[in-house]
């Protein structure tokens, strides 16, 4: 079995991504790691090159971004696929620059990859998600946040990414479908919404143009439904210890008088229904293979 890892980056340092920790967490699982780095105004490319100089499995591809592609994250799709098209493994393992694998889960992930390699029904592996929000001991738990998502795709099937988050499989149909996935049984640790407030504000300003939405005038983690938050009582990956101490937001306070959006009100009702019915109303971009 051969496993490829891949991701894409741009201005990872100035926007507060723990991308070096993300790459290092993936290395124990892969035979090669492809990183597509777009034109950056910071030292992202230099840092990834230094890591590649010490790690022969890591390969850097310099890319160009279509800055006019303001259409629901499609430029992310382009960059994701540039990296994936350069993968040669049986499986292609994608991690975003703010996602990390816990070292304790590496054996279970490798076992899942080996177990499903010979089963053509399984086209992908779906992971549980821990979305840290506001500070490292707090999670976003409402169905507005995907609770499971595919991060491994079989690299011998026709697939593409409509945006950076998920895949669509093209077989004999004229339209695509979500991949058939087995559960990996372990979580991905997502730190995108726990970086320092000023880094998060810069990230929002830099990325909204790719989604064709107007930038917010200000950013505050406290503009959030407090009922959509829950405690994190586990342990963080060891590789994140220093980043969490120096780069993460450590204080959180709800904004007094914050008014829920219509979307948040909807998700409050969905959470109530989930508790009542034992259901999960979060979005899934895969079909579960049982």
C-alpha positions as YAML, in Angstrom:
chain: A
units: angstrom
residues:
- id: 1
  name: UNK
  ca: [0.00, 0.00, 0.00]
- id: 2
  name: UNK
  ca: [1.26, 3.45, -0.94]
- id: 3
  name: UNK
  ca: [-0.25, 6.58, 0.66]
- id: 4
  name: UNK
  ca: [0.13, 10.13, -0.65]
- id: 5
  name: UNK
  ca: [-0.51, 13.21, 1.42]
- id: 6
  name: UNK
  ca: [-1.30, 16.60, -0.06]
- id: 7
  name: UNK
  ca: [-2.43, 20.14, 0.69]
- id: 8
  name: UNK
  ca: [-2.24, 23.70, -0.61]
- id: 9
  name: UNK
  ca: [-1.09, 26.88, 1.11]
- id: 10
  name: UNK
  ca: [-0.84, 30.62, 0.60]
- id: 11
  name: UNK
  ca: [0.21, 33.22, 3.18]
- id: 12
  name: UNK
  ca: [-0.03, 30.57, 5.88]
- id: 13
  name: UNK
  ca: [2.20, 32.41, 8.34]
- id: 14
  name: UNK
  ca: [0.63, 35.87, 8.26]
- id: 15
  name: UNK
  ca: [-2.88, 34.38, 8.38]
- id: 16
  name: UNK
  ca: [-2.10, 32.23, 11.42]
- id: 17
  name: UNK
  ca: [-2.32, 28.70, 10.02]
- id: 18
  name: UNK
  ca: [-0.51, 25.97, 12.01]
- id: 19
  name: UNK
  ca: [0.57, 24.52, 8.66]
- id: 20
  name: UNK
  ca: [3.97, 23.26, 9.76]
- id: 21
  name: UNK
  ca: [2.34, 21.29, 12.58]
- id: 22
  name: UNK
  ca: [-0.28, 20.00, 10.13]
- id: 23
  name: UNK
  ca: [2.35, 18.76, 7.68]
- id: 24
  name: UNK
  ca: [4.44, 17.13, 10.41]
- id: 25
  name: UNK
  ca: [1.38, 15.36, 11.81]
- id: 26
  name: UNK
  ca: [0.65, 13.82, 8.40]
- id: 27
  name: UNK
  ca: [4.19, 12.68, 7.60]
- id: 28
  name: UNK
  ca: [4.10, 9.46, 9.71]
- id: 29
  name: UNK
  ca: [1.24, 8.19, 7.56]
- id: 30
  name: UNK
  ca: [2.44, 8.92, 4.02]
- id: 31
  name: UNK
  ca: [5.05, 7.80, 1.50]
- id: 32
  name: UNK
  ca: [5.02, 11.24, -0.15]
- id: 33
  name: UNK
  ca: [3.62, 14.63, 0.78]
- id: 34
  name: UNK
  ca: [2.77, 17.12, -1.98]
- id: 35
  name: UNK
  ca: [2.40, 20.78, -1.00]
- id: 36
  name: UNK
  ca: [1.12, 23.32, -3.54]
- id: 37
  name: UNK
  ca: [2.25, 26.78, -2.42]
- id: 38
  name: UNK
  ca: [0.72, 29.85, -4.02]
- id: 39
  name: UNK
  ca: [2.35, 33.31, -4.30]
- id: 40
  name: UNK
  ca: [2.69, 34.56, -0.73]
- id: 41
  name: UNK
  ca: [3.70, 37.86, 0.83]
- id: 42
  name: UNK
  ca: [5.20, 36.13, 3.87]
- id: 43
  name: UNK
  ca: [7.68, 33.29, 4.48]
- id: 44
  name: UNK
  ca: [5.31, 30.37, 3.82]
- id: 45
  name: UNK
  ca: [7.26, 29.10, 0.81]
- id: 46
  name: UNK
  ca: [10.60, 29.40, 2.60]
- id: 47
  name: UNK
  ca: [9.33, 27.49, 5.63]
- id: 48
  name: UNK
  ca: [7.89, 24.68, 3.54]
- id: 49
  name: UNK
  ca: [11.13, 24.49, 1.54]
- id: 50
  name: UNK
  ca: [13.13, 24.17, 4.76]
- id: 51
  name: UNK
  ca: [10.90, 21.35, 5.88]
- id: 52
  name: UNK
  ca: [11.30, 19.67, 2.47]
- id: 53
  name: UNK
  ca: [15.09, 19.97, 2.68]
- id: 54
  name: UNK
  ca: [15.01, 17.90, 5.88]
- id: 55
  name: UNK
  ca: [12.26, 15.52, 4.71]
- id: 56
  name: UNK
  ca: [12.76, 13.90, 1.27]
- id: 57
  name: UNK
  ca: [9.16, 12.67, 1.14]
- id: 58
  name: UNK
  ca: [7.90, 16.26, 0.96]
- id: 59
  name: UNK
  ca: [7.61, 17.82, -2.49]
- id: 60
  name: UNK
  ca: [6.84, 21.51, -3.10]
- id: 61
  name: UNK
  ca: [4.94, 22.77, -6.16]
- id: 62
  name: UNK
  ca: [4.76, 26.52, -6.74]
- id: 63
  name: UNK
  ca: [1.40, 27.55, -8.18]
- id: 64
  name: UNK
  ca: [-0.48, 30.56, -9.51]
- id: 65
  name: UNK
  ca: [-3.85, 31.59, -8.11]
- id: 66
  name: UNK
  ca: [-6.68, 32.93, -10.24]
- id: 67
  name: UNK
  ca: [-7.46, 36.00, -8.14]
- id: 68
  name: UNK
  ca: [-10.55, 36.75, -10.20]
- id: 69
  name: UNK
  ca: [-12.20, 33.41, -9.37]
- id: 70
  name: UNK
  ca: [-14.74, 34.74, -6.85]
- id: 71
  name: UNK
  ca: [-17.12, 31.80, -7.09]
- id: 72
  name: UNK
  ca: [-17.80, 29.81, -3.91]
- id: 73
  name: UNK
  ca: [-14.27, 28.69, -3.22]
- id: 74
  name: UNK
  ca: [-13.49, 27.32, -6.69]
- id: 75
  name: UNK
  ca: [-9.95, 28.69, -6.56]
- id: 76
  name: UNK
  ca: [-9.47, 26.38, -3.55]
- id: 77
  name: UNK
  ca: [-10.72, 23.54, -5.71]
- id: 78
  name: UNK
  ca: [-8.13, 24.38, -8.36]
- id: 79
  name: UNK
  ca: [-5.27, 24.43, -5.86]
- id: 80
  name: UNK
  ca: [-6.43, 21.27, -4.11]
- id: 81
  name: UNK
  ca: [-6.60, 19.38, -7.39]
- id: 82
  name: UNK
  ca: [-3.18, 20.61, -8.57]
- id: 83
  name: UNK
  ca: [-1.72, 18.97, -5.46]
- id: 84
  name: UNK
  ca: [-3.84, 15.82, -5.75]
- id: 85
  name: UNK
  ca: [-3.03, 15.33, -9.45]
- id: 86
  name: UNK
  ca: [0.63, 15.06, -8.42]
- id: 87
  name: UNK
  ca: [-0.06, 12.25, -5.95]
- id: 88
  name: UNK
  ca: [0.98, 8.72, -6.93]
- id: 89
  name: UNK
  ca: [-0.33, 6.63, -4.01]
- id: 90
  name: UNK
  ca: [-3.22, 4.18, -3.78]
- id: 91
  name: UNK
  ca: [-4.82, 6.60, -1.31]
- id: 92
  name: UNK
  ca: [-4.59, 10.41, -1.34]
- id: 93
  name: UNK
  ca: [-4.79, 11.96, 2.15]
- id: 94
  name: UNK
  ca: [-5.75, 15.65, 2.22]
- id: 95
  name: UNK
  ca: [-5.27, 17.89, 5.24]
- id: 96
  name: UNK
  ca: [-6.03, 21.60, 5.27]
- id: 97
  name: UNK
  ca: [-3.41, 23.90, 6.75]
- id: 98
  name: UNK
  ca: [-5.30, 24.28, 10.03]
- id: 99
  name: UNK
  ca: [-6.05, 20.56, 10.51]
- id: 100
  name: UNK
  ca: [-3.90, 18.20, 12.57]
- id: 101
  name: UNK
  ca: [-3.77, 14.45, 13.26]
- id: 102
  name: UNK
  ca: [-3.24, 13.31, 16.84]
- id: 103
  name: UNK
  ca: [-0.19, 11.08, 17.18]
- id: 104
  name: UNK
  ca: [-2.21, 8.53, 19.15]
- id: 105
  name: UNK
  ca: [-4.51, 7.99, 16.13]
- id: 106
  name: UNK
  ca: [-1.81, 7.20, 13.54]
- id: 107
  name: UNK
  ca: [-1.94, 3.38, 14.03]
- id: 108
  name: UNK
  ca: [-5.75, 3.32, 13.74]
- id: 109
  name: UNK
  ca: [-5.70, 5.39, 10.56]
- id: 110
  name: UNK
  ca: [-3.06, 3.20, 8.95]
- id: 111
  name: UNK
  ca: [-5.03, 0.09, 9.91]
- id: 112
  name: UNK
  ca: [-8.17, 1.54, 8.30]
- id: 113
  name: UNK
  ca: [-6.29, 2.35, 5.09]
- id: 114
  name: UNK
  ca: [-4.93, -1.20, 4.91]
- id: 115
  name: UNK
  ca: [-8.27, -2.79, 5.82]
- id: 116
  name: UNK
  ca: [-10.22, -1.03, 3.06]
- id: 117
  name: UNK
  ca: [-7.58, -1.04, 0.31]
- id: 118
  name: UNK
  ca: [-8.89, -4.25, -1.25]
- id: 119
  name: UNK
  ca: [-12.58, -3.31, -1.00]
- id: 120
  name: UNK
  ca: [-13.57, -1.31, -4.12]
- id: 121
  name: UNK
  ca: [-16.85, -0.29, -2.49]
- id: 122
  name: UNK
  ca: [-14.88, 2.03, -0.19]
- id: 123
  name: UNK
  ca: [-13.79, 5.08, -2.15]
- id: 124
  name: UNK
  ca: [-12.95, 7.34, 0.78]
- id: 125
  name: UNK
  ca: [-12.43, 7.53, 4.54]
- id: 126
  name: UNK
  ca: [-14.53, 9.93, 6.61]
- id: 127
  name: UNK
  ca: [-13.23, 11.36, 9.87]
- id: 128
  name: UNK
  ca: [-14.99, 12.78, 12.89]
- id: 129
  name: UNK
  ca: [-14.26, 16.46, 13.46]
- id: 130
  name: UNK
  ca: [-13.30, 18.53, 16.47]
- id: 131
  name: UNK
  ca: [-13.85, 22.20, 15.56]
- id: 132
  name: UNK
  ca: [-12.15, 24.31, 18.21]
- id: 133
  name: UNK
  ca: [-13.74, 27.72, 18.55]
- id: 134
  name: UNK
  ca: [-12.67, 30.84, 20.42]
- id: 135
  name: UNK
  ca: [-10.14, 29.09, 22.65]
- id: 136
  name: UNK
  ca: [-8.51, 25.62, 22.77]
- id: 137
  name: UNK
  ca: [-10.84, 24.13, 25.40]
- id: 138
  name: UNK
  ca: [-14.04, 24.95, 23.50]
- id: 139
  name: UNK
  ca: [-15.77, 23.29, 20.56]
- id: 140
  name: UNK
  ca: [-18.36, 24.39, 18.01]
- id: 141
  name: UNK
  ca: [-21.00, 21.66, 18.21]
- id: 142
  name: UNK
  ca: [-24.08, 22.79, 16.24]
- id: 143
  name: UNK
  ca: [-25.09, 21.11, 12.96]
- id: 144
  name: UNK
  ca: [-23.86, 24.23, 11.17]
- id: 145
  name: UNK
  ca: [-20.40, 22.62, 11.51]
- id: 146
  name: UNK
  ca: [-19.71, 19.41, 9.61]
- id: 147
  name: UNK
  ca: [-19.24, 16.65, 12.15]
- id: 148
  name: UNK
  ca: [-17.77, 14.19, 9.67]
- id: 149
  name: UNK
  ca: [-15.90, 14.78, 6.43]
- id: 150
  name: UNK
  ca: [-13.80, 12.79, 3.97]
- id: 151
  name: UNK
  ca: [-10.09, 13.45, 4.08]
- id: 152
  name: UNK
  ca: [-8.86, 10.35, 2.21]
- id: 153
  name: UNK
  ca: [-9.88, 9.48, -1.37]
- id: 154
  name: UNK
  ca: [-9.00, 6.43, -3.41]
- id: 155
  name: UNK
  ca: [-6.48, 7.78, -5.89]
- id: 156
  name: UNK
  ca: [-7.45, 5.42, -8.71]
- id: 157
  name: UNK
  ca: [-10.96, 6.79, -9.31]
- id: 158
  name: UNK
  ca: [-12.13, 9.92, -11.13]
- id: 159
  name: UNK
  ca: [-12.77, 12.59, -8.54]
- id: 160
  name: UNK
  ca: [-12.66, 16.35, -8.27]
- id: 161
  name: UNK
  ca: [-13.20, 18.97, -5.58]
- id: 162
  name: UNK
  ca: [-15.95, 21.61, -6.06]
- id: 163
  name: UNK
  ca: [-14.19, 23.60, -3.32]
- id: 164
  name: UNK
  ca: [-11.51, 22.88, -0.75]
- id: 165
  name: UNK
  ca: [-13.71, 20.89, 1.61]
- id: 166
  name: UNK
  ca: [-15.02, 17.80, -0.17]
- id: 167
  name: UNK
  ca: [-14.92, 15.59, -3.28]
- id: 168
  name: UNK
  ca: [-17.30, 14.52, -6.01]
- id: 169
  name: UNK
  ca: [-16.80, 11.23, -7.86]
- id: 170
  name: UNK
  ca: [-17.38, 11.00, -11.61]
- id: 171
  name: UNK
  ca: [-18.23, 7.52, -12.89]
- id: 172
  name: UNK
  ca: [-20.52, 6.73, -15.81]
- id: 173
  name: UNK
  ca: [-23.05, 9.37, -14.82]
- id: 174
  name: UNK
  ca: [-23.27, 12.77, -16.41]
- id: 175
  name: UNK
  ca: [-23.34, 14.36, -12.96]
- id: 176
  name: UNK
  ca: [-21.08, 13.67, -10.02]
- id: 177
  name: UNK
  ca: [-21.95, 12.00, -6.75]
- id: 178
  name: UNK
  ca: [-20.53, 11.97, -3.26]
- id: 179
  name: UNK
  ca: [-17.93, 9.24, -2.63]
- id: 180
  name: UNK
  ca: [-18.81, 6.02, -0.83]
- id: 181
  name: UNK
  ca: [-16.93, 6.18, 2.45]
- id: 182
  name: UNK
  ca: [-16.07, 4.09, 5.49]
- id: 183
  name: UNK
  ca: [-15.55, 5.68, 8.88]
- id: 184
  name: UNK
  ca: [-11.95, 6.08, 10.03]
- id: 185
  name: UNK
  ca: [-13.12, 6.05, 13.64]
- id: 186
  name: UNK
  ca: [-10.82, 8.89, 14.76]
- id: 187
  name: UNK
  ca: [-11.07, 12.69, 14.67]
- id: 188
  name: UNK
  ca: [-9.37, 15.47, 12.78]
- id: 189
  name: UNK
  ca: [-8.37, 18.37, 15.05]
- id: 190
  name: UNK
  ca: [-9.44, 21.61, 13.36]
- id: 191
  name: UNK
  ca: [-7.79, 24.79, 14.71]
- id: 192
  name: UNK
  ca: [-8.97, 27.29, 12.12]
- id: 193
  name: UNK
  ca: [-11.23, 29.19, 14.54]
- id: 194
  name: UNK
  ca: [-8.92, 29.36, 17.52]
- id: 195
  name: UNK
  ca: [-6.04, 31.39, 16.07]
- id: 196
  name: UNK
  ca: [-5.41, 34.81, 17.59]
- id: 197
  name: UNK
  ca: [-8.19, 37.28, 16.92]
- id: 198
  name: UNK
  ca: [-6.08, 39.58, 14.76]
- id: 199
  name: UNK
  ca: [-4.88, 36.64, 12.64]
- id: 200
  name: UNK
  ca: [-8.46, 35.47, 12.20]
- id: 201
  name: UNK
  ca: [-9.58, 38.94, 11.16]
- id: 202
  name: UNK
  ca: [-6.78, 39.07, 8.57]
- id: 203
  name: UNK
  ca: [-7.74, 35.62, 7.30]
- id: 204
  name: UNK
  ca: [-11.38, 36.63, 6.86]
- id: 205
  name: UNK
  ca: [-10.40, 39.78, 4.97]
- id: 206
  name: UNK
  ca: [-8.04, 37.83, 2.71]
- id: 207
  name: UNK
  ca: [-10.39, 34.99, 1.81]
- id: 208
  name: UNK
  ca: [-13.91, 36.43, 1.47]
- id: 209
  name: UNK
  ca: [-13.14, 37.53, -2.09]
- id: 210
  name: UNK
  ca: [-12.89, 33.89, -3.16]
- id: 211
  name: UNK
  ca: [-16.45, 33.27, -1.95]
- id: 212
  name: UNK
  ca: [-18.07, 36.32, -3.54]
- id: 213
  name: UNK
  ca: [-19.25, 37.73, -0.21]
- id: 214
  name: UNK
  ca: [-18.78, 41.11, 1.43]
- id: 215
  name: UNK
  ca: [-16.14, 41.27, 4.18]
- id: 216
  name: UNK
  ca: [-17.30, 41.91, 7.73]
- id: 217
  name: UNK
  ca: [-16.35, 45.31, 9.12]
- id: 218
  name: UNK
  ca: [-14.97, 43.76, 12.32]
- id: 219
  name: UNK
  ca: [-14.37, 40.29, 13.71]
- id: 220
  name: UNK
  ca: [-15.00, 39.01, 17.21]
- id: 221
  name: UNK
  ca: [-15.23, 35.35, 18.26]
- id: 222
  name: UNK
  ca: [-17.90, 36.44, 20.75]
- id: 223
  name: UNK
  ca: [-20.42, 37.10, 17.96]
- id: 224
  name: UNK
  ca: [-21.59, 33.52, 18.26]
- id: 225
  name: UNK
  ca: [-24.48, 31.55, 19.70]
- id: 226
  name: UNK
  ca: [-23.30, 30.37, 23.15]
- id: 227
  name: UNK
  ca: [-25.62, 27.36, 22.94]
- id: 228
  name: UNK
  ca: [-23.61, 26.15, 19.93]
- id: 229
  name: UNK
  ca: [-20.49, 25.72, 22.08]
- id: 230
  name: UNK
  ca: [-19.36, 22.77, 24.17]
- id: 231
  name: UNK
  ca: [-16.33, 21.87, 26.29]
- id: 232
  name: UNK
  ca: [-13.29, 19.96, 25.03]
- id: 233
  name: UNK
  ca: [-12.04, 17.55, 27.68]
- id: 234
  name: UNK
  ca: [-9.54, 15.51, 25.67]
- id: 235
  name: UNK
  ca: [-5.87, 16.08, 24.89]
- id: 236
  name: UNK
  ca: [-4.45, 18.08, 22.02]
- id: 237
  name: UNK
  ca: [-1.82, 16.59, 19.70]
- id: 238
  name: UNK
  ca: [1.62, 16.99, 21.25]
- id: 239
  name: UNK
  ca: [2.85, 18.77, 18.13]
- id: 240
  name: UNK
  ca: [0.39, 21.61, 18.83]
- id: 241
  name: UNK
  ca: [1.62, 22.39, 22.35]
- id: 242
  name: UNK
  ca: [3.84, 25.35, 21.46]
- id: 243
  name: UNK
  ca: [1.44, 26.77, 18.85]
- id: 244
  name: UNK
  ca: [-1.45, 26.70, 21.29]
- id: 245
  name: UNK
  ca: [0.63, 28.51, 23.91]
- id: 246
  name: UNK
  ca: [1.82, 31.28, 21.60]
- id: 247
  name: UNK
  ca: [-0.52, 31.53, 18.60]
- id: 248
  name: UNK
  ca: [-3.97, 30.55, 19.85]
- id: 249
  name: UNK
  ca: [-6.60, 32.83, 21.33]
- id: 250
  name: UNK
  ca: [-6.81, 31.97, 25.03]
- id: 251
  name: UNK
  ca: [-9.68, 34.19, 26.17]
- id: 252
  name: UNK
  ca: [-13.28, 34.10, 25.01]
- id: 253
  name: UNK
  ca: [-16.29, 36.16, 26.04]
- id: 254
  name: UNK
  ca: [-19.72, 36.34, 24.36]
- id: 255
  name: UNK
  ca: [-20.54, 39.78, 23.01]
- id: 256
  name: UNK
  ca: [-23.17, 41.36, 25.30]
- id: 257
  name: UNK
  ca: [-26.48, 41.74, 23.56]
- id: 258
  name: UNK
  ca: [-25.49, 39.64, 20.58]
- id: 259
  name: UNK
  ca: [-28.52, 38.90, 18.41]
- id: 260
  name: UNK
  ca: [-28.78, 35.50, 16.79]
- id: 261
  name: UNK
  ca: [-28.90, 35.33, 13.01]
- id: 262
  name: UNK
  ca: [-31.72, 33.47, 11.30]
- id: 263
  name: UNK
  ca: [-29.25, 30.70, 10.51]
- id: 264
  name: UNK
  ca: [-28.26, 30.38, 14.18]
- id: 265
  name: UNK
  ca: [-31.91, 30.28, 15.24]
- id: 266
  name: UNK
  ca: [-32.48, 27.48, 12.75]
- id: 267
  name: UNK
  ca: [-29.56, 25.50, 14.12]
- id: 268
  name: UNK
  ca: [-30.79, 25.96, 17.69]
- id: 269
  name: UNK
  ca: [-34.02, 24.24, 16.70]
- id: 270
  name: UNK
  ca: [-32.08, 21.52, 14.92]
- id: 271
  name: UNK
  ca: [-29.99, 20.88, 18.04]
- id: 272
  name: UNK
  ca: [-33.18, 20.47, 20.04]
- id: 273
  name: UNK
  ca: [-34.50, 17.99, 17.49]
- id: 274
  name: UNK
  ca: [-31.18, 16.13, 17.56]
- id: 275
  name: UNK
  ca: [-31.40, 15.72, 21.33]
- id: 276
  name: UNK
  ca: [-35.02, 14.62, 21.06]
- id: 277
  name: UNK
  ca: [-34.58, 12.18, 18.17]
- id: 278
  name: UNK
  ca: [-30.97, 11.11, 18.62]
- id: 279
  name: UNK
  ca: [-30.31, 12.33, 15.07]
- id: 280
  name: UNK
  ca: [-27.52, 14.21, 13.32]
- id: 281
  name: UNK
  ca: [-28.61, 17.02, 11.00]
- id: 282
  name: UNK
  ca: [-25.16, 18.22, 10.00]
- id: 283
  name: UNK
  ca: [-24.22, 18.17, 6.31]
- id: 284
  name: UNK
  ca: [-22.44, 15.10, 4.89]
- id: 285
  name: UNK
  ca: [-20.56, 14.96, 1.61]
- id: 286
  name: UNK
  ca: [-20.35, 11.16, 1.45]
- id: 287
  name: UNK
  ca: [-22.47, 8.02, 1.40]
- id: 288
  name: UNK
  ca: [-21.66, 5.64, 4.24]
- id: 289
  name: UNK
  ca: [-20.61, 2.11, 3.28]
- id: 290
  name: UNK
  ca: [-21.94, -0.29, 5.90]
...
